[in-house]
Structures are given as C-alpha cells and as structure tokens.
C-alpha cells in the first residue's frame, strides 16, 4: 500500500544514510538494508513488518564497531518504528 510507504519516508531516509555511509561496517549496513526491505514488503502485516524491522536493528545496536552517529540514527529509527507500532494498537 503506497500510503504506508510514505509513512516510513523519515525512517527510510535515516536507513538510507546508514546504508550509503561507507564508514559504517558492512554488517550494520546490511541490517539497515534488510530492515528497509522488510518495511517495504506489502505482502506482510504492517505490525509484523515493524516488529521484524525493530528486531533486526536491535540485534546489531550493540555492535562495538558501530560509529556513535550511526547508533544514534538507528535508535531514532527504532523509536519512530515503535511509535508507529503503538499507533496501530
């Protein structure tokens, strides 16, 4: 549903910044890309997609190789996704 995609534009923007930043380790960029793909998948339930994306990002949030600024962006993404999930309840 296109309406849902536009709801995630701020989240996608932050994820794209992480994905395109070559100073961020590859595994962290891959998790950001995976989360973006999950959120874009219209065949799944929206709440399930949000929960899966949060879980994917939570798995890498404590990576010691992650730059502080990337961690902050990921926390912002997780916070935005948790807010969207609360709005669905």
Backbone bond lengths (Angstrom), bond angles and torsions (degrees), N, CA, C in turn:
res aa  C-N    CA-C-N  psi(-1)  N-CA   C-N-CA  omega(-1)  CA-C   N-CA-C  phi
1 X - - - 1.441 - - 1.535 108.83 -
2 X 1.284 118.09 124.92 1.452 123.19 -175.63 1.528 112.68 -62.85
3 X 1.311 117.35 -33.65 1.462 120.87 179.92 1.524 110.11 -59.53
4 X 1.329 116.75 -41.59 1.459 120.74 179.62 1.522 111.11 -63.96
5 X 1.312 117.59 -40.54 1.461 121.41 -179.02 1.520 110.06 -60.35
6 X 1.321 117.69 -44.62 1.461 119.62 -179.27 1.520 111.42 -67.30
7 X 1.333 117.73 -28.18 1.465 120.87 175.29 1.516 111.23 -61.54
8 X 1.315 117.13 -30.31 1.454 121.97 -176.24 1.532 113.49 -93.53
9 X 1.320 118.40 5.53 1.469 120.10 -177.08 1.525 113.68 -53.28
10 X 1.354 119.49 -46.38 1.468 118.23 178.54 1.536 112.22 -62.13
11 X 1.327 115.88 -37.15 1.465 120.71 178.11 1.523 109.77 -66.61
12 X 1.342 116.43 -45.92 1.464 120.38 179.24 1.523 111.51 -61.03
13 X 1.318 116.93 -36.68 1.465 120.94 179.58 1.530 110.04 -62.76
14 X 1.321 116.60 -46.46 1.467 119.86 178.59 1.533 111.48 -64.84
15 X 1.331 116.36 -42.67 1.462 119.38 178.40 1.525 111.08 -62.98
16 X 1.336 117.46 -39.79 1.459 120.87 177.93 1.526 111.66 -63.14
17 X 1.321 116.76 -37.20 1.469 120.02 177.60 1.526 110.27 -61.31
18 X 1.329 116.74 -40.67 1.463 120.93 178.49 1.529 110.27 -69.58
19 X 1.322 116.22 -45.68 1.470 121.52 -177.77 1.531 111.07 -60.26
20 X 1.317 117.35 -38.79 1.466 121.54 -175.28 1.525 114.17 -90.37
21 X 1.318 117.91 -0.28 1.466 122.25 -179.96 1.526 109.24 -91.29
22 X 1.315 116.31 108.05 1.468 121.06 -176.18 1.526 113.22 -73.52
23 X 1.339 117.94 -6.89 1.462 120.05 176.00 1.527 111.40 -85.10
24 X 1.337 116.63 -11.44 1.466 122.14 177.10 1.531 107.75 -85.82
25 X 1.339 117.69 132.23 1.472 120.15 179.91 1.530 112.50 -54.75
26 X 1.328 113.72 150.18 1.462 121.90 -175.05 1.534 113.26 -57.68
27 X 1.327 117.83 -40.31 1.470 119.68 -178.03 1.532 111.60 -66.09
28 X 1.308 116.48 -31.99 1.464 120.55 179.00 1.527 109.90 -74.31
29 X 1.336 116.30 -41.20 1.468 119.77 175.89 1.523 110.31 -62.85
30 X 1.332 116.75 -37.70 1.472 121.07 179.28 1.534 110.69 -65.49
31 X 1.323 117.83 -39.37 1.472 120.72 178.13 1.526 110.42 -66.41
32 X 1.326 117.16 -38.63 1.468 120.74 177.49 1.529 110.09 -64.82
33 X 1.324 116.83 -42.93 1.469 121.67 178.15 1.526 110.27 -63.40
34 X 1.319 116.74 -42.48 1.457 121.32 179.14 1.536 110.82 -62.60
35 X 1.318 116.78 -42.90 1.468 120.62 178.74 1.520 111.21 -62.83
36 X 1.315 116.60 -40.61 1.463 120.65 179.23 1.533 110.32 -64.21
37 X 1.319 116.45 -42.65 1.460 121.58 178.35 1.525 111.06 -62.79
38 X 1.324 115.93 -43.56 1.468 120.75 179.17 1.522 110.60 -60.18
39 X 1.324 116.64 -45.47 1.464 120.45 -178.78 1.527 112.21 -66.74
40 X 1.319 117.13 -28.29 1.466 121.82 -178.37 1.520 113.23 -81.79
41 X 1.320 117.53 -13.52 1.456 122.69 -175.29 1.533 110.53 -76.49
42 X 1.327 116.65 103.92 1.466 121.40 -177.43 1.525 114.10 -74.75
43 X 1.323 118.20 -9.99 1.458 119.42 -176.30 1.529 112.18 -79.21
44 X 1.330 117.97 -13.02 1.462 121.94 -179.94 1.527 110.73 -101.24
45 X 1.309 115.60 160.16 1.459 123.18 174.34 1.532 108.99 -63.41
46 X 1.334 117.81 138.79 1.464 122.05 -175.68 1.526 111.90 -60.25
47 X 1.307 117.89 -44.34 1.464 120.67 -179.32 1.530 110.97 -63.99
48 X 1.319 116.96 -38.52 1.455 121.41 177.73 1.528 110.70 -65.52
49 X 1.336 117.11 -42.29 1.467 120.71 178.29 1.527 111.42 -61.31
50 X 1.325 115.69 -43.76 1.462 119.86 -179.96 1.528 110.12 -63.74
51 X 1.324 117.26 -45.93 1.464 121.26 -179.89 1.522 111.79 -62.37
52 X 1.320 116.95 -40.68 1.457 120.96 179.29 1.529 111.20 -66.26
53 X 1.323 116.94 -41.65 1.464 120.67 178.26 1.527 110.53 -63.98
54 X 1.328 117.56 -42.42 1.467 121.10 177.66 1.521 110.18 -60.92
55 X 1.322 116.32 -45.08 1.465 120.54 179.26 1.529 111.11 -60.53
56 X 1.317 117.08 -43.47 1.467 121.67 179.74 1.525 110.91 -60.16
57 X 1.313 116.55 -43.09 1.463 120.70 179.93 1.528 111.57 -72.55
58 X 1.331 117.14 -36.76 1.467 120.52 178.10 1.525 112.03 -61.40
59 X 1.328 116.58 -32.48 1.466 120.64 -178.82 1.530 112.38 -64.16
60 X 1.335 117.38 -28.90 1.464 119.37 -175.93 1.528 113.61 -108.93
61 X 1.322 117.36 -0.05 1.466 120.47 -173.49 1.530 112.65 -62.90
62 X 1.308 118.30 -29.30 1.465 121.02 -178.45 1.524 113.75 -99.06
63 X 1.314 116.80 16.01 1.459 120.98 177.57 1.533 108.52 -60.72
64 X 1.332 117.80 122.94 1.473 119.83 -177.54 1.532 113.52 -66.65
65 X 1.313 117.65 -17.67 1.468 120.78 -179.56 1.526 113.09 -88.13
66 X 1.326 117.08 -2.34 1.458 120.07 -177.21 1.527 110.18 -77.59
67 X 1.342 116.42 128.97 1.460 119.03 174.48 1.532 110.31 -62.72
68 X 1.323 116.09 147.24 1.464 121.24 -177.63 1.527 111.85 -56.64
69 X 1.340 117.22 -42.69 1.471 120.05 -178.18 1.528 111.51 -64.70
70 X 1.331 117.63 -32.32 1.467 120.69 177.74 1.530 109.90 -72.05
71 X 1.331 116.28 -38.36 1.463 119.96 177.59 1.532 109.94 -61.81
72 X 1.324 116.64 -41.80 1.463 120.93 178.71 1.525 110.71 -61.41
73 X 1.336 116.92 -42.74 1.471 120.33 178.06 1.520 111.04 -62.32
74 X 1.329 116.66 -41.50 1.461 120.20 -179.94 1.527 110.18 -66.11
75 X 1.326 117.79 -40.39 1.471 119.95 176.13 1.525 110.04 -60.75
76 X 1.318 117.08 -39.78 1.468 120.41 177.94 1.526 111.52 -63.52
77 X 1.329 116.45 -41.17 1.469 121.02 177.82 1.527 110.05 -63.23
78 X 1.328 116.55 -47.68 1.469 120.71 -179.33 1.525 110.13 -61.12
79 X 1.315 117.48 -42.31 1.474 120.69 178.71 1.525 111.32 -61.71
80 X 1.333 116.59 -44.03 1.469 120.60 179.20 1.526 110.67 -63.79
81 X 1.324 116.68 -40.74 1.469 120.17 179.72 1.527 111.03 -68.21
82 X 1.328 117.38 -39.21 1.457 119.43 177.36 1.522 111.23 -64.10
83 X 1.323 116.96 -35.90 1.463 120.75 176.98 1.532 110.28 -65.21
84 X 1.337 117.16 -43.75 1.477 120.55 177.77 1.526 110.33 -61.02
85 X 1.330 116.49 -40.48 1.462 120.52 -179.37 1.531 110.26 -65.45
86 X 1.343 117.76 -40.19 1.464 121.17 176.97 1.529 110.97 -63.51
87 X 1.327 117.03 -36.76 1.465 120.95 179.29 1.523 111.95 -64.94
88 X 1.330 117.26 -26.50 1.459 121.26 -179.80 1.522 112.04 -77.98
89 X 1.307 116.91 -22.26 1.474 120.99 -177.19 1.504 112.77 -75.10
